[in-house]
Amino acid sequence: MVISAGHGVCGEGPHWDARSQALYSISVSTGADKSPDVLRWDERRRAETGLVITPDPTPAHALSEFTTFVIPVRGRADTFVVSRGDRVATLHWDGASPQHELHCFAKVDEHVPHPMRLNDGKCDPLGRLWTGTMSEESSPGEPRVGAGSLYSVSGDGGVTARQDGISISNGLGWSADMRHFFYNDSYTRKVEVFDHDPVSGALSGRRTVLDTAAARLPGLPDGLTVDARGRLWVALFGGARVICVDPAQGRVAETLHLPTYNITSCTFGGAGLDALYVTSASFGLQPWQRKIQPDAGAIFRVTGLGVSGTENRDWDANWEAVRARRL
């Protein structure tokens, strides 16, 4: 089932908010055809609303206006943490009107001499925000290799670098005991895992769960989500599918085929967390490909998978400390 026809060139960052029974996601657009940056799908009303974030009148570079994730702030109504280029910001939006307030409080990759932007972002079970960066792409999947980094953002807005040498930061997830952190650097074509210290957030022991190139799977591993059985549901950009990976066995357990090539991310939602919401992109498609893929850029709702997911976590912020930070 298609719940959103797609507004921009790339849908990203789906986040299911169990409290409001709504799916928040991102719509990345370019050029004069400006679409909403943030989308909200109300499951009860079967209705979608969107917000265009007011552009910066003096953007630092071409990537400054990219928004790639939206996550509710725990305990604060209508308040979110979002990316804005290479900055992390809070967003106040009621989910319906065009009125909003954006407050940028942190910046990353300040040591990098060329433009960078944040990409995928999620919160771990303790409410810490994790997000990573990438450069501008010369073509889909072709950034400056190793220019990005992976970061965590604490509740007071402080940023900690966790891993450097990243090319396209994507796919974040944790095991139920938080001892393992799953991660996709899409450029490597590998689904990877780190040992993760739940208290400090320290990462170590990076290793491969599944090498999609060696497995002869099409596309690049993009966003991911973890189901209640600890398996990884991984979107394959350019692969027209989501694969379910058993991390213990390092193999594909199930494959979900979709009617468009560029699948970007997924998350479980619905009243029983048993529907899989899948985002997609038209970015990188040739005109003839767009003609045969009218749903490119759409959000899909897939049911009947026989599995439930894990709850998306809100950002656990120290609100006064975050608001005191200014760029």
Disulfide bonds with the S-S distance in Angstrom:
none
